[in-house]
Amino acid sequence: DWNAVAAIAYFRAFELFEDKTFFQKASQIVSFLAKERMDENGGIFHSEKIKNSKLFLFKDCAWFAKANLQAYQIRFAPEFLENAQKTAEYCLNHFWDPKNKGFWDKKSDSFDLGLLNFPLKSLPDNLLMAECLLKLSFFKKNQAYHKTAMQTFRAFLATFEDQGLQGVLFGQTAVLLRDGLTETQLVGRIGNEAKAWQF
């Protein structure tokens, strides 16, 4: 997923500075991942060492889809949209929980030991894929993607609804930071003392 994150950063740099070298670098990363890390079904191998294994991580797939959609929004090259859709479909076929909704972090494997036997659902990764599905719904005119995105949000609602406004503000800040905001300030209280954090 770090390669996809790097590609997204380069795409964002291209949008900000209009330097074509950033777009070229990002495109090279995405092309490499599509050629060397994506299998025929759209799954993304975590590394070369496990390329021939059955281990695929949801996080890697979600960030790869995000990187391709970011590229498509800049240049509208069809291969970027095709990559994103293929990987999203892989996630729906292999990570989606049809009973309780949301995406598991990995496929179950008979070789899993210890805590690896317990699948998890990552909130950030699920929200990332929900964002990708909403964009695919728009670009592909496919309401099924929109429905799945809404089901993903609702799957986590019961856990976070009691946080109310604080949760919303935290989420907005997290999105700004993820999308490249370089500086922000959080203000709060520790006991009776007001505090401000700059980062």
N, C-alpha and C positions, 0 to 999 in steps of 0.2 A: 504493500500500500504506500510505502514511502516514495517510490518512483512516481506513482500517480499523483501524490501530494506535491512532489517537486514540479511535475508537469503543470498542475493547476497554478502553482506559484508563478511559473514562467508565463503562462497565459495571462495571468493577472498583471504581471509586469508589462507585457506587451500592450494591454489595454491602457495602462497608466502612462507609459513612456513612448508608445508607438515605435518601438525599436523592433524591427523585424527579426533580429537575431534571437530575441526571447521567444517569439512564436516558432521559429525554426527549431530551437532547442526543445521546446515543449512537444512539438510535433514528432521529433525524433524519438523522444521517450515514449509517447503513446504508440507510435508505430512499432517500436521495439517490443513493448508489452503485448501488442496485438499479435505480433509474429512469433515471439519466443515464449510468451507466458500464457497465451490463451489457447485452450483446447478447442476441439471441433464443436463443442456444445456451448462455448462461451464462458466456461469456468476459467478462473485465473489461478495459475500455480503460484504458490508463495515464493518459491525459490527454485533455482536450477537443480539443487540437490534432491528435491522431492518432486521433480517434474513427472516422474513415472509412477508416483504413488497416487493414492486416492484422496489425499488431503487437500482440500480447498477451504480457504477461509472467507467468510462473508465479507469481512472488512476489506480485503483485497479487491473483491469484486465490486463493492459499493464505490470505493474511491476510483477504480478504473472507469466505471460508468460515469461518475461525476466528471472526470478529466475529459472524457470524450464529448460529453454534453457541453462542457465549457468551450471546447474547440469548435464544436458545431455552431454554437451561438456567435462565434467570431467569424468563421469562414463558410459555414453551411456546406461543407464538403460531406457528401452522403456517407462516406465510409465511417466518419465519426459517429453519426447517428446509428448506423448499422451495428457498430461495435457496442454502443451503449445499450441498444435494444437486445442484442444477443446475450450480453452479460446479465441484464435485468431479467430476461427470461430464464437464464440459468439459475439465478437466485430464487425466482418464483418456483422453479421445479425442484430445487434441492435444499433450500434453507427455510422456505415458508412453512409456518405452523398453521395448517388448515383449521385446527380446532380452536386455538386461542388467539390466532393471528400474530403477526410480527415475524421477524426473521431470526432464526437461530444463528449462533456465531460460527458454527461449523457443522459438517455432516457427521453423523454418528459413525464410528469405526470400531470394529471388533477388537482392534489392537489398542484402543484407548485404555490408559491406566490411570488409577487414582482420580484426581479431580477432572481429568479430561473426559471421564465418563458422564459428567454432569454438564449438559448443554446450557448455554447462557444466551440471553437476549440483551445486546448492548443498545442502550438508548441512543447515543450519538450515531452509531452506525445505522440503526433503524431509521432515524430521522434523515440521515443522508440519503438512504435509498428511497425514502418517501418523497424527498425533494426530486430525485431523479425520475421517479415514476410520474410525478406531477408534470414534469417537463416533457417526458415521453408522451403522456396523455395529450398534451397540447400539440407537439410536433407530429405525432402519428395519428391524431384524431381518434384515440382509443380510450373510451371511457372506463374500460376494465382496469387500466393502470391507475386512473383517478380513484376508483373504488378501492383498490388495494392500498393506495397511499392513505386514504381516510381510515381504513381498517387498521393500518399500522399505527397511526396517531392514537386511535381509540384503544389500542391494546395496552398503551402505557398511561392512558388518562387516569385510571383508578389509582395508580401509584403516585401521581404527581398533582392531582387536582386539589389536594388539601394545601398545597404550597401557594395557591392563589397568585396574586400579583407579583410576589417575590420571585416565583418560578418563571413567570413571563418575562420579567426584566432580566433575570439571569440568562434565560434563553436568548433574548435579543442581543445581549452583550456577547454571548458565546458565538452567535452567528457573525457578528461584526468582526470579532477576533479571527474566526476561521476564514473569513473572506478577505483578510488582508489589512484590517485596521491596525496601524502600527503603534498607536498610543491611545489609551483610554484612562478614565479615572473612575474608581469605585469609591463611594462614600458610605460609611456605616458607623456603627457604634460598637464599642467593646465596653460593656457595663455602662457607666455614665459618661464615658469619654468618646467624643467624636473622632473618627479616624478617616483618613483619605489615602487611597493607594493609587499610585501612578505607575503604569506599565505599558 
